[in-house]
Amino acid sequence: QVQLVESGGGLAQPGGSLRLSCAASGFTFSRYDMSWYRQAPGKERELVATIHTTGSSTNYADSVKGRFTISKDNAKNTVYLQMNSLKSEDTAVYYCNVVLGIAKDYWGSGTLVTVSS
């Protein structure tokens, strides 16, 4: 079965950095785009970044452009989110996502990122 397991969340100071990882299994990782979403308290889940199957193309939410970098290692079946220059508004639960087809939308359980001094 499809599994997505996020890790790397925690407490960071404003201006600091964190690197999230998402280990994937149960599907052919190299054939699918991967995405990171986040959900802050009291807010809807939002798309943060997406990376193409080969890693050749990426897209970012305007709020994180220039600060976050998404990457993937097809040999390790893992997608990463490097987060730099963190702000308090980046505080959220971060989720890994893959869409394998119609009604085949899979999510990890999330990892909490808290940005606070």
C-alpha positions in Angstrom: 0.0 0.0 0.0 1.0 3.6 -0.5 2.8 5.1 2.5 4.2 8.6 2.9 6.2 9.3 6.1 7.3 12.8 6.9 10.1 13.7 9.3 12.3 16.7 10.2 9.8 19.0 11.8 10.5 20.8 15.0 11.1 24.1 16.6 13.1 26.8 14.7 13.9 30.4 15.5 12.8 33.1 13.0 15.5 33.3 10.3 16.5 29.7 10.9 16.3 26.6 8.8 14.8 23.1 8.8 14.8 20.3 6.3 11.8 18.1 5.9 11.9 14.6 4.4 9.2 12.4 3.1 9.9 8.7 2.6 7.6 7.1 0.0 6.7 3.5 -0.7 4.1 1.4 -2.4 4.3 3.1 -5.8 6.8 3.8 -8.5 8.2 7.0 -7.0 10.1 8.2 -10.1 6.9 8.4 -12.2 5.0 10.9 -10.1 5.1 14.5 -9.2 5.4 15.1 -5.4 4.1 18.0 -3.4 4.3 19.5 0.0 1.3 21.2 1.6 0.9 22.9 5.0 -2.0 23.7 7.3 -1.7 26.4 9.9 -4.0 26.5 12.9 -7.4 27.7 11.9 -6.5 27.9 8.3 -7.1 25.7 5.2 -4.5 23.4 3.9 -2.4 25.1 1.2 0.0 24.0 -1.5 3.6 24.9 -0.7 5.7 23.3 -3.5 5.5 20.7 -6.2 8.3 18.9 -8.1 8.1 17.1 -11.4 8.9 13.4 -11.7 12.4 14.0 -12.8 13.0 16.9 -10.6 13.5 19.2 -13.6 10.6 21.4 -12.8 9.4 22.9 -9.6 6.6 25.3 -8.5 6.2 27.3 -5.3 3.6 29.3 -3.5 4.4 33.0 -3.6 4.8 33.0 0.2 7.8 30.7 0.1 9.5 31.6 -3.2 13.2 32.2 -2.7 13.2 30.7 0.8 12.1 27.1 0.3 13.5 24.5 -2.0 11.8 21.2 -3.0 13.9 18.3 -4.3 13.6 14.6 -4.7 16.0 11.6 -4.8 14.5 8.9 -6.9 17.1 6.4 -5.8 15.9 6.8 -2.2 12.2 7.3 -2.9 12.4 10.5 -0.8 11.3 14.1 -1.4 12.7 17.0 0.6 11.7 20.5 1.6 14.6 22.7 2.6 13.2 25.7 4.4 15.4 28.7 5.0 14.7 32.2 6.4 11.8 30.8 8.4 9.1 33.2 9.6 6.5 32.8 12.3 3.8 32.5 9.6 5.5 29.3 8.4 4.3 27.6 11.5 2.1 24.7 10.4 1.8 21.0 10.0 3.5 20.1 6.8 2.2 17.2 4.7 3.6 15.2 1.8 1.3 14.4 -1.1 1.1 12.3 -4.2 -1.7 11.9 -6.7 -1.6 8.6 -8.5 -4.8 9.1 -10.5 -8.5 10.0 -10.1 -9.5 9.4 -6.5 -6.0 8.3 -5.7 -4.8 11.1 -3.6 -2.4 10.1 -0.8 -1.2 12.0 2.2 1.3 11.5 5.0 0.4 12.1 8.6 2.3 15.3 8.7 5.1 16.9 10.7 4.8 20.0 12.8 7.0 23.0 12.2 7.0 25.7 14.8 8.8 29.0 14.2 9.2 30.9 17.4 11.8 32.8 19.4 
